[in-house]
Amino acid sequence: MNPNQQIKIEVLIGLPLLKIRRAADMLMMHFGSPRLVEDRRGKQKTVGEWALHVQTNWRIIRDSQILFGQADMLYRASDLEWRDDDVLGGSRFDERAKALNGALPESETIVQDVTCDIFGGLRLTFRDGLAFEVFPDMSSDFPDYELWRLFGPGREDQHYVFEATGVLTE
């Protein structure tokens, strides 16, 4: 990743993690102060100043333990069996994200440092010892595959998309 691309993701430094959730198998993280925007259906929803949508491998760690990761979206929380549905609330991810979100208001889950690589890999380190890692694992000539997107929800002028080809577009 060139230095200009590193600067784009550095806008997250100093911002708190507001919430984490998913849409199907896409991870969605919101950072900064909560604000209201109108969704596509005209309903109000709460978002952060910035959102990071991830469509490649990722994990959330603390110390030497993986708390949860992308694969947890694939297993039911109740019996750890493979999910053949996409019911929100039924996966290991949903269970663990709910617990994390519940602890966020009282935590120091504020982005302290950001590092990224030329392949679209990211590492966000938080003040409370939590870390978030993105590690793409597909060939770099995969056309038009979006690994992650950083954007300001409700602001069409601020979208930064990192593709598998190693290109960050604005």
mmCIF file of the C-alpha atoms, coordinates in Angstrom:
data_MODEL
# 
_entry.id   MODEL 
# 
loop_
_atom_site.group_PDB 
_atom_site.id 
_atom_site.type_symbol 
_atom_site.label_atom_id 
_atom_site.label_alt_id 
_atom_site.label_comp_id 
_atom_site.label_asym_id 
_atom_site.label_entity_id 
_atom_site.label_seq_id 
_atom_site.pdbx_PDB_ins_code 
_atom_site.Cartn_x 
_atom_site.Cartn_y 
_atom_site.Cartn_z 
_atom_site.occupancy 
_atom_site.B_iso_or_equiv 
_atom_site.pdbx_formal_charge 
_atom_site.auth_seq_id 
_atom_site.auth_comp_id 
_atom_site.auth_asym_id 
_atom_site.auth_atom_id 
_atom_site.pdbx_PDB_model_num 
ATOM 1   C CA . MET A 1 1   ? 0.000   0.000   0.000   1.00 0.00 ? 1   MET A CA 1 
ATOM 2   C CA . ASN A 1 2   ? 1.452   3.353   -0.894  1.00 0.00 ? 2   ASN A CA 1 
ATOM 3   C CA . PRO A 1 3   ? 1.820   6.088   1.762   1.00 0.00 ? 3   PRO A CA 1 
ATOM 4   C CA . ASN A 1 4   ? -1.234  7.935   0.417   1.00 0.00 ? 4   ASN A CA 1 
ATOM 5   C CA . GLN A 1 5   ? -3.396  4.850   0.981   1.00 0.00 ? 5   GLN A CA 1 
ATOM 6   C CA . GLN A 1 6   ? -2.082  4.500   4.559   1.00 0.00 ? 6   GLN A CA 1 
ATOM 7   C CA . ILE A 1 7   ? -3.225  8.078   5.227   1.00 0.00 ? 7   ILE A CA 1 
ATOM 8   C CA . LYS A 1 8   ? -6.794  7.217   4.180   1.00 0.00 ? 8   LYS A CA 1 
ATOM 9   C CA . ILE A 1 9   ? -7.204  4.506   6.827   1.00 0.00 ? 9   ILE A CA 1 
ATOM 10  C CA . GLU A 1 10  ? -5.451  6.638   9.460   1.00 0.00 ? 10  GLU A CA 1 
ATOM 11  C CA . VAL A 1 11  ? -8.608  8.747   9.782   1.00 0.00 ? 11  VAL A CA 1 
ATOM 12  C CA . LEU A 1 12  ? -9.712  6.056   12.260  1.00 0.00 ? 12  LEU A CA 1 
ATOM 13  C CA . ILE A 1 13  ? -6.931  6.830   14.764  1.00 0.00 ? 13  ILE A CA 1 
ATOM 14  C CA . GLY A 1 14  ? -8.414  8.316   17.930  1.00 0.00 ? 14  GLY A CA 1 
ATOM 15  C CA . LEU A 1 15  ? -11.964 7.193   17.129  1.00 0.00 ? 15  LEU A CA 1 
ATOM 16  C CA . PRO A 1 16  ? -13.903 4.739   19.303  1.00 0.00 ? 16  PRO A CA 1 
ATOM 17  C CA . LEU A 1 17  ? -15.360 1.542   17.898  1.00 0.00 ? 17  LEU A CA 1 
ATOM 18  C CA . LEU A 1 18  ? -19.087 2.294   17.943  1.00 0.00 ? 18  LEU A CA 1 
ATOM 19  C CA . LYS A 1 19  ? -20.506 -1.073  16.867  1.00 0.00 ? 19  LYS A CA 1 
ATOM 20  C CA . ILE A 1 20  ? -19.809 -4.225  14.902  1.00 0.00 ? 20  ILE A CA 1 
ATOM 21  C CA . ARG A 1 21  ? -22.368 -6.175  12.908  1.00 0.00 ? 21  ARG A CA 1 
ATOM 22  C CA . ARG A 1 22  ? -22.824 -8.084  9.682   1.00 0.00 ? 22  ARG A CA 1 
ATOM 23  C CA . ALA A 1 23  ? -24.892 -8.275  6.525   1.00 0.00 ? 23  ALA A CA 1 
ATOM 24  C CA . ALA A 1 24  ? -24.788 -11.896 5.362   1.00 0.00 ? 24  ALA A CA 1 
ATOM 25  C CA . ASP A 1 25  ? -21.015 -12.626 5.502   1.00 0.00 ? 25  ASP A CA 1 
ATOM 26  C CA . MET A 1 26  ? -19.818 -9.010  5.231   1.00 0.00 ? 26  MET A CA 1 
ATOM 27  C CA . LEU A 1 27  ? -18.383 -7.499  8.411   1.00 0.00 ? 27  LEU A CA 1 
ATOM 28  C CA . MET A 1 28  ? -19.448 -3.923  9.189   1.00 0.00 ? 28  MET A CA 1 
ATOM 29  C CA . MET A 1 29  ? -17.657 -1.818  11.797  1.00 0.00 ? 29  MET A CA 1 
ATOM 30  C CA . HIS A 1 30  ? -18.612 1.751   12.723  1.00 0.00 ? 30  HIS A CA 1 
ATOM 31  C CA . PHE A 1 31  ? -16.220 4.247   14.290  1.00 0.00 ? 31  PHE A CA 1 
ATOM 32  C CA . GLY A 1 32  ? -16.600 7.668   15.889  1.00 0.00 ? 32  GLY A CA 1 
ATOM 33  C CA . SER A 1 33  ? -19.588 9.510   17.267  1.00 0.00 ? 33  SER A CA 1 
ATOM 34  C CA . PRO A 1 34  ? -23.027 8.130   16.501  1.00 0.00 ? 34  PRO A CA 1 
ATOM 35  C CA . ARG A 1 35  ? -25.165 10.038  14.033  1.00 0.00 ? 35  ARG A CA 1 
ATOM 36  C CA . LEU A 1 36  ? -28.488 9.485   12.294  1.00 0.00 ? 36  LEU A CA 1 
ATOM 37  C CA . VAL A 1 37  ? -28.796 8.974   8.542   1.00 0.00 ? 37  VAL A CA 1 
ATOM 38  C CA . GLU A 1 38  ? -31.625 7.835   6.332   1.00 0.00 ? 38  GLU A CA 1 
ATOM 39  C CA . ASP A 1 39  ? -31.345 4.372   4.804   1.00 0.00 ? 39  ASP A CA 1 
ATOM 40  C CA . ARG A 1 40  ? -32.526 3.296   1.326   1.00 0.00 ? 40  ARG A CA 1 
ATOM 41  C CA . ARG A 1 41  ? -36.034 2.679   2.666   1.00 0.00 ? 41  ARG A CA 1 
ATOM 42  C CA . GLY A 1 42  ? -36.280 6.145   4.197   1.00 0.00 ? 42  GLY A CA 1 
ATOM 43  C CA . LYS A 1 43  ? -35.849 4.901   7.785   1.00 0.00 ? 43  LYS A CA 1 
ATOM 44  C CA . GLN A 1 44  ? -33.480 6.529   10.261  1.00 0.00 ? 44  GLN A CA 1 
ATOM 45  C CA . LYS A 1 45  ? -30.502 4.457   11.397  1.00 0.00 ? 45  LYS A CA 1 
ATOM 46  C CA . THR A 1 46  ? -27.525 5.126   13.646  1.00 0.00 ? 46  THR A CA 1 
ATOM 47  C CA . VAL A 1 47  ? -24.100 4.997   12.050  1.00 0.00 ? 47  VAL A CA 1 
ATOM 48  C CA . GLY A 1 48  ? -20.599 6.143   12.920  1.00 0.00 ? 48  GLY A CA 1 
ATOM 49  C CA . GLU A 1 49  ? -18.551 8.916   11.372  1.00 0.00 ? 49  GLU A CA 1 
ATOM 50  C CA . TRP A 1 50  ? -16.714 6.198   9.446   1.00 0.00 ? 50  TRP A CA 1 
ATOM 51  C CA . ALA A 1 51  ? -17.625 2.628   8.498   1.00 0.00 ? 51  ALA A CA 1 
ATOM 52  C CA . LEU A 1 52  ? -15.359 -0.209  7.455   1.00 0.00 ? 52  LEU A CA 1 
ATOM 53  C CA . HIS A 1 53  ? -16.968 -3.021  5.445   1.00 0.00 ? 53  HIS A CA 1 
ATOM 54  C CA . VAL A 1 54  ? -14.814 -6.140  5.083   1.00 0.00 ? 54  VAL A CA 1 
ATOM 55  C CA . GLN A 1 55  ? -15.380 -8.973  2.588   1.00 0.00 ? 55  GLN A CA 1 
ATOM 56  C CA . THR A 1 56  ? -12.249 -11.043 3.155   1.00 0.00 ? 56  THR A CA 1 
ATOM 57  C CA . ASN A 1 57  ? -10.727 -12.915 6.090   1.00 0.00 ? 57  ASN A CA 1 
ATOM 58  C CA . TRP A 1 58  ? -10.527 -11.081 9.390   1.00 0.00 ? 58  TRP A CA 1 
ATOM 59  C CA . ARG A 1 59  ? -10.249 -11.707 13.121  1.00 0.00 ? 59  ARG A CA 1 
ATOM 60  C CA . ILE A 1 60  ? -10.546 -9.871  16.428  1.00 0.00 ? 60  ILE A CA 1 
ATOM 61  C CA . ILE A 1 61  ? -7.885  -10.755 18.979  1.00 0.00 ? 61  ILE A CA 1 
ATOM 62  C CA . ARG A 1 62  ? -6.855  -9.902  22.526  1.00 0.00 ? 62  ARG A CA 1 
ATOM 63  C CA . ASP A 1 63  ? -3.481  -10.987 23.857  1.00 0.00 ? 63  ASP A CA 1 
ATOM 64  C CA . SER A 1 64  ? -2.865  -14.459 22.441  1.00 0.00 ? 64  SER A CA 1 
ATOM 65  C CA . GLN A 1 65  ? -6.514  -15.391 21.843  1.00 0.00 ? 65  GLN A CA 1 
ATOM 66  C CA . ILE A 1 66  ? -8.759  -15.073 18.799  1.00 0.00 ? 66  ILE A CA 1 
ATOM 67  C CA . LEU A 1 67  ? -12.065 -13.823 20.239  1.00 0.00 ? 67  LEU A CA 1 
ATOM 68  C CA . PHE A 1 68  ? -13.900 -14.332 16.958  1.00 0.00 ? 68  PHE A CA 1 
ATOM 69  C CA . GLY A 1 69  ? -13.390 -14.127 13.234  1.00 0.00 ? 69  GLY A CA 1 
ATOM 70  C CA . GLN A 1 70  ? -14.977 -14.410 9.847   1.00 0.00 ? 70  GLN A CA 1 
ATOM 71  C CA . ALA A 1 71  ? -15.465 -18.192 10.079  1.00 0.00 ? 71  ALA A CA 1 
ATOM 72  C CA . ASP A 1 72  ? -17.647 -17.714 13.186  1.00 0.00 ? 72  ASP A CA 1 
ATOM 73  C CA . MET A 1 73  ? -20.339 -16.377 10.847  1.00 0.00 ? 73  MET A CA 1 
ATOM 74  C CA . LEU A 1 74  ? -20.581 -19.891 9.384   1.00 0.00 ? 74  LEU A CA 1 
ATOM 75  C CA . TYR A 1 75  ? -21.420 -21.788 12.583  1.00 0.00 ? 75  TYR A CA 1 
ATOM 76  C CA . ARG A 1 76  ? -24.511 -21.776 14.762  1.00 0.00 ? 76  ARG A CA 1 
ATOM 77  C CA . ALA A 1 77  ? -23.991 -20.472 18.282  1.00 0.00 ? 77  ALA A CA 1 
ATOM 78  C CA . SER A 1 78  ? -26.262 -23.091 19.811  1.00 0.00 ? 78  SER A CA 1 
ATOM 79  C CA . ASP A 1 79  ? -24.524 -26.296 18.764  1.00 0.00 ? 79  ASP A CA 1 
ATOM 80  C CA . LEU A 1 80  ? -21.444 -25.237 16.779  1.00 0.00 ? 80  LEU A CA 1 
ATOM 81  C CA . GLU A 1 81  ? -22.794 -26.953 13.669  1.00 0.00 ? 81  GLU A CA 1 
ATOM 82  C CA . TRP A 1 82  ? -22.388 -25.562 10.149  1.00 0.00 ? 82  TRP A CA 1 
ATOM 83  C CA . ARG A 1 83  ? -25.142 -23.051 9.357   1.00 0.00 ? 83  ARG A CA 1 
ATOM 84  C CA . ASP A 1 84  ? -27.150 -23.613 6.209   1.00 0.00 ? 84  ASP A CA 1 
ATOM 85  C CA . ASP A 1 85  ? -29.212 -20.495 6.773   1.00 0.00 ? 85  ASP A CA 1 
ATOM 86  C CA . ASP A 1 86  ? -28.508 -16.787 7.092   1.00 0.00 ? 86  ASP A CA 1 
ATOM 87  C CA . VAL A 1 87  ? -30.635 -16.001 10.121  1.00 0.00 ? 87  VAL A CA 1 
ATOM 88  C CA . LEU A 1 88  ? -29.255 -12.944 11.874  1.00 0.00 ? 88  LEU A CA 1 
ATOM 89  C CA . GLY A 1 89  ? -28.641 -13.657 15.520  1.00 0.00 ? 89  GLY A CA 1 
ATOM 90  C CA . GLY A 1 90  ? -28.034 -17.361 15.080  1.00 0.00 ? 90  GLY A CA 1 
ATOM 91  C CA . SER A 1 91  ? -24.287 -17.568 14.496  1.00 0.00 ? 91  SER A CA 1 
ATOM 92  C CA . ARG A 1 92  ? -21.268 -17.635 16.795  1.00 0.00 ? 92  ARG A CA 1 
ATOM 93  C CA . PHE A 1 93  ? -20.366 -14.249 15.298  1.00 0.00 ? 93  PHE A CA 1 
ATOM 94  C CA . ASP A 1 94  ? -23.751 -12.774 16.229  1.00 0.00 ? 94  ASP A CA 1 
ATOM 95  C CA . GLU A 1 95  ? -23.418 -13.984 19.810  1.00 0.00 ? 95  GLU A CA 1 
ATOM 96  C CA . ARG A 1 96  ? -19.897 -12.633 20.244  1.00 0.00 ? 96  ARG A CA 1 
ATOM 97  C CA . ALA A 1 97  ? -20.557 -9.350  18.433  1.00 0.00 ? 97  ALA A CA 1 
ATOM 98  C CA . LYS A 1 98  ? -23.534 -8.741  20.723  1.00 0.00 ? 98  LYS A CA 1 
ATOM 99  C CA . ALA A 1 99  ? -21.313 -9.232  23.786  1.00 0.00 ? 99  ALA A CA 1 
ATOM 100 C CA . LEU A 1 100 ? -18.620 -6.934  22.380  1.00 0.00 ? 100 LEU A CA 1 
ATOM 101 C CA . ASN A 1 101 ? -21.149 -4.244  21.426  1.00 0.00 ? 101 ASN A CA 1 
ATOM 102 C CA . GLY A 1 102 ? -22.616 -4.388  24.935  1.00 0.00 ? 102 GLY A CA 1 
ATOM 103 C CA . ALA A 1 103 ? -19.205 -3.660  26.454  1.00 0.00 ? 103 ALA A CA 1 
ATOM 104 C CA . LEU A 1 104 ? -18.214 -0.856  24.056  1.00 0.00 ? 104 LEU A CA 1 
ATOM 105 C CA . PRO A 1 105 ? -19.838 2.111   25.828  1.00 0.00 ? 105 PRO A CA 1 
ATOM 106 C CA . GLU A 1 106 ? -17.716 1.533   28.966  1.00 0.00 ? 106 GLU A CA 1 
ATOM 107 C CA . SER A 1 107 ? -14.528 0.448   27.196  1.00 0.00 ? 107 SER A CA 1 
ATOM 108 C CA . GLU A 1 108 ? -11.392 2.079   25.873  1.00 0.00 ? 108 GLU A CA 1 
ATOM 109 C CA . THR A 1 109 ? -11.908 0.495   22.450  1.00 0.00 ? 109 THR A CA 1 
ATOM 110 C CA . ILE A 1 110 ? -10.416 3.501   20.687  1.00 0.00 ? 110 ILE A CA 1 
ATOM 111 C CA . VAL A 1 111 ? -8.200  3.082   17.618  1.00 0.00 ? 111 VAL A CA 1 
ATOM 112 C CA . GLN A 1 112 ? -4.633  3.671   18.737  1.00 0.00 ? 112 GLN A CA 1 
ATOM 113 C CA . ASP A 1 113 ? -2.700  2.571   15.671  1.00 0.00 ? 113 ASP A CA 1 
ATOM 114 C CA . VAL A 1 114 ? -3.307  1.453   12.085  1.00 0.00 ? 114 VAL A CA 1 
ATOM 115 C CA . THR A 1 115 ? -0.988  -0.505  9.825   1.00 0.00 ? 115 THR A CA 1 
ATOM 116 C CA . CYS A 1 116 ? -1.654  -1.823  6.352   1.00 0.00 ? 116 CYS A CA 1 
ATOM 117 C CA . ASP A 1 117 ? 0.191   -3.661  3.620   1.00 0.00 ? 117 ASP A CA 1 
ATOM 118 C CA . ILE A 1 118 ? 0.279   -3.726  -0.173  1.00 0.00 ? 118 ILE A CA 1 
ATOM 119 C CA . PHE A 1 119 ? -2.117  -6.691  -0.291  1.00 0.00 ? 119 PHE A CA 1 
ATOM 120 C CA . GLY A 1 120 ? -4.976  -4.961  1.552   1.00 0.00 ? 120 GLY A CA 1 
ATOM 121 C CA . GLY A 1 121 ? -4.083  -6.416  4.928   1.00 0.00 ? 121 GLY A CA 1 
ATOM 122 C CA . LEU A 1 122 ? -4.942  -4.196  7.882   1.00 0.00 ? 122 LEU A CA 1 
ATOM 123 C CA . ARG A 1 123 ? -4.299  -4.140  11.608  1.00 0.00 ? 123 ARG A CA 1 
ATOM 124 C CA . LEU A 1 124 ? -6.185  -1.809  13.912  1.00 0.00 ? 124 LEU A CA 1 
ATOM 125 C CA . THR A 1 125 ? -4.846  -1.728  17.459  1.00 0.00 ? 125 THR A CA 1 
ATOM 126 C CA . PHE A 1 126 ? -7.121  -0.389  20.188  1.00 0.00 ? 126 PHE A CA 1 
ATOM 127 C CA . ARG A 1 127 ? -6.200  1.224   23.531  1.00 0.00 ? 127 ARG A CA 1 
ATOM 128 C CA . ASP A 1 128 ? -7.876  -1.571  25.507  1.00 0.00 ? 128 ASP A CA 1 
ATOM 129 C CA . GLY A 1 129 ? -5.620  -4.274  24.029  1.00 0.00 ? 129 GLY A CA 1 
ATOM 130 C CA . LEU A 1 130 ? -8.084  -5.433  21.375  1.00 0.00 ? 130 LEU A CA 1 
ATOM 131 C CA . ALA A 1 131 ? -6.795  -5.765  17.814  1.00 0.00 ? 131 ALA A CA 1 
ATOM 132 C CA . PHE A 1 132 ? -8.580  -6.236  14.505  1.00 0.00 ? 132 PHE A CA 1 
ATOM 133 C CA . GLU A 1 133 ? -6.770  -7.883  11.607  1.00 0.00 ? 133 GLU A CA 1 
ATOM 134 C CA . VAL A 1 134 ? -7.698  -8.252  7.941   1.00 0.00 ? 134 VAL A CA 1 
ATOM 135 C CA . PHE A 1 135 ? -5.663  -10.745 5.924   1.00 0.00 ? 135 PHE A CA 1 
ATOM 136 C CA . PRO A 1 136 ? -6.661  -11.246 2.277   1.00 0.00 ? 136 PRO A CA 1 
ATOM 137 C CA . ASP A 1 137 ? -5.876  -14.732 1.008   1.00 0.00 ? 137 ASP A CA 1 
ATOM 138 C CA . MET A 1 138 ? -6.813  -14.669 -2.671  1.00 0.00 ? 138 MET A CA 1 
ATOM 139 C CA . SER A 1 139 ? -4.737  -14.154 -5.793  1.00 0.00 ? 139 SER A CA 1 
ATOM 140 C CA . SER A 1 140 ? -4.065  -10.522 -6.546  1.00 0.00 ? 140 SER A CA 1 
ATOM 141 C CA . ASP A 1 141 ? -5.326  -10.696 -10.110 1.00 0.00 ? 141 ASP A CA 1 
ATOM 142 C CA . PHE A 1 142 ? -8.913  -11.456 -9.050  1.00 0.00 ? 142 PHE A CA 1 
ATOM 143 C CA . PRO A 1 143 ? -10.807 -8.811  -11.072 1.00 0.00 ? 143 PRO A CA 1 
ATOM 144 C CA . ASP A 1 144 ? -13.106 -6.333  -9.348  1.00 0.00 ? 144 ASP A CA 1 
ATOM 145 C CA . TYR A 1 145 ? -13.230 -8.142  -5.996  1.00 0.00 ? 145 TYR A CA 1 
ATOM 146 C CA . GLU A 1 146 ? -13.640 -5.682  -3.133  1.00 0.00 ? 146 GLU A CA 1 
ATOM 147 C CA . LEU A 1 147 ? -11.656 -6.679  -0.054  1.00 0.00 ? 147 LEU A CA 1 
ATOM 148 C CA . TRP A 1 148 ? -12.725 -3.746  2.104   1.00 0.00 ? 148 TRP A CA 1 
ATOM 149 C CA . ARG A 1 149 ? -14.277 -0.324  1.904   1.00 0.00 ? 149 ARG A CA 1 
ATOM 150 C CA . LEU A 1 150 ? -13.809 2.655   4.228   1.00 0.00 ? 150 LEU A CA 1 
ATOM 151 C CA . PHE A 1 151 ? -16.441 5.355   3.935   1.00 0.00 ? 151 PHE A CA 1 
ATOM 152 C CA . GLY A 1 152 ? -18.403 8.033   5.702   1.00 0.00 ? 152 GLY A CA 1 
ATOM 153 C CA . PRO A 1 153 ? -22.001 6.726   5.858   1.00 0.00 ? 153 PRO A CA 1 
ATOM 154 C CA . GLY A 1 154 ? -24.363 9.196   4.214   1.00 0.00 ? 154 GLY A CA 1 
ATOM 155 C CA . ARG A 1 155 ? -21.453 10.968  2.496   1.00 0.00 ? 155 ARG A CA 1 
ATOM 156 C CA . GLU A 1 156 ? -21.055 9.774   -1.082  1.00 0.00 ? 156 GLU A CA 1 
ATOM 157 C CA . ASP A 1 157 ? -17.826 11.727  -1.577  1.00 0.00 ? 157 ASP A CA 1 
ATOM 158 C CA . GLN A 1 158 ? -15.784 9.683   0.895   1.00 0.00 ? 158 GLN A CA 1 
ATOM 159 C CA . HIS A 1 159 ? -15.459 6.062   -0.255  1.00 0.00 ? 159 HIS A CA 1 
ATOM 160 C CA . TYR A 1 160 ? -12.095 4.287   -0.338  1.00 0.00 ? 160 TYR A CA 1 
ATOM 161 C CA . VAL A 1 161 ? -12.264 0.782   -1.817  1.00 0.00 ? 161 VAL A CA 1 
ATOM 162 C CA . PHE A 1 162 ? -9.368  -1.679  -1.683  1.00 0.00 ? 162 PHE A CA 1 
ATOM 163 C CA . GLU A 1 163 ? -9.616  -4.382  -4.354  1.00 0.00 ? 163 GLU A CA 1 
ATOM 164 C CA . ALA A 1 164 ? -7.861  -7.749  -4.601  1.00 0.00 ? 164 ALA A CA 1 
ATOM 165 C CA . THR A 1 165 ? -5.714  -6.324  -7.407  1.00 0.00 ? 165 THR A CA 1 
ATOM 166 C CA . GLY A 1 166 ? -4.004  -4.106  -4.827  1.00 0.00 ? 166 GLY A CA 1 
ATOM 167 C CA . VAL A 1 167 ? -5.667  -0.909  -5.997  1.00 0.00 ? 167 VAL A CA 1 
ATOM 168 C CA . LEU A 1 168 ? -7.303  1.536   -3.622  1.00 0.00 ? 168 LEU A CA 1 
ATOM 169 C CA . THR A 1 169 ? -9.911  3.609   -5.459  1.00 0.00 ? 169 THR A CA 1 
ATOM 170 C CA . GLU A 1 170 ? -11.682 6.729   -4.301  1.00 0.00 ? 170 GLU A CA 1 
# 
